[in-house]
Amino acid sequence: MPHVVVKLWPGKSEQQKTRLAEAITNDVMSILRYGDESVSVAFEEIRSKDWMEKVYEPDIKSKWDKLYKKPGYESI
């Protein structure tokens, strides 16, 4: 714990995802004071045509009050 899930459009390289996972892990360890063994990071690739249904509506719009970083859009 914690487990971080990054939802993004397809097309990023494995190297980019690995670098981002490492950066997220390092920040979680530094800021929240967890060890490397406690952090997990996953990526879920969501096609742009599915973003509204699979991400925006359930994870952003319906949880707006829980977002610490809000997107600069209301819908796509």
C-alpha positions as CSV (number, residue, x, y, z in Angstrom):
1,M,0.0,0.0,0.0
2,P,-0.4,2.4,-1.7
3,H,-1.3,1.2,-5.1
4,V,-1.4,3.9,-7.8
5,V,-3.3,3.3,-11.1
6,V,-2.5,5.5,-14.1
7,K,-5.2,5.6,-16.8
8,L,-4.0,6.9,-20.1
9,W,-4.5,6.7,-23.8
10,P,-2.5,4.0,-25.6
11,G,0.7,4.9,-27.4
12,K,3.2,5.5,-24.7
13,S,6.3,3.4,-24.8
14,E,7.3,0.8,-22.2
15,Q,10.3,3.0,-21.4
16,Q,8.0,6.0,-20.7
17,K,5.7,3.9,-18.5
18,T,8.7,2.5,-16.6
19,R,10.1,5.9,-16.0
20,L,6.8,7.3,-14.8
21,A,6.3,4.3,-12.5
22,E,9.8,4.9,-11.0
23,A,9.0,8.6,-10.6
24,I,5.7,7.9,-8.9
25,T,7.3,5.3,-6.6
26,N,10.1,7.6,-5.6
27,D,7.7,10.4,-4.8
28,V,5.4,8.1,-2.8
29,M,8.4,6.9,-0.8
30,S,9.8,10.4,-0.3
31,I,6.5,12.2,0.6
32,L,4.5,9.5,2.3
33,R,7.5,7.7,3.9
34,Y,6.7,4.2,2.5
35,G,9.4,1.7,1.5
36,D,9.8,0.5,-2.1
37,E,8.3,-2.8,-1.2
38,S,5.0,-1.1,-0.2
39,V,4.4,0.7,-3.4
40,S,2.8,-0.7,-6.6
41,V,2.0,1.2,-9.8
42,A,-0.2,-0.1,-12.7
43,F,-1.1,1.3,-16.1
44,E,-4.5,0.9,-17.8
45,E,-4.6,2.0,-21.4
46,I,-8.1,3.4,-22.3
47,R,-8.9,4.2,-25.9
48,S,-9.9,7.8,-26.5
49,K,-13.3,6.8,-27.7
50,D,-13.9,5.0,-24.4
51,W,-12.5,7.7,-22.1
52,M,-15.8,9.4,-21.2
53,E,-17.5,6.1,-20.3
54,K,-14.6,4.3,-18.6
55,V,-12.7,7.1,-16.9
56,Y,-14.3,10.6,-17.0
57,E,-17.8,9.6,-15.8
58,P,-16.9,7.1,-13.1
59,D,-13.4,8.3,-11.9
60,I,-13.4,12.1,-12.5
61,K,-16.9,13.5,-12.7
62,S,-18.5,11.4,-10.0
63,K,-15.5,11.8,-7.7
64,W,-14.8,15.5,-8.4
65,D,-14.7,16.4,-4.7
66,K,-12.0,13.7,-4.1
67,L,-9.6,14.9,-6.8
68,Y,-6.5,16.7,-5.6
69,K,-5.5,17.6,-9.2
70,K,-8.5,18.3,-11.4
71,P,-8.3,18.2,-15.2
72,G,-8.6,21.4,-17.2
73,Y,-11.6,20.0,-19.1
74,E,-15.1,19.1,-18.2
75,S,-15.5,16.6,-21.0
76,I,-13.8,15.4,-24.1
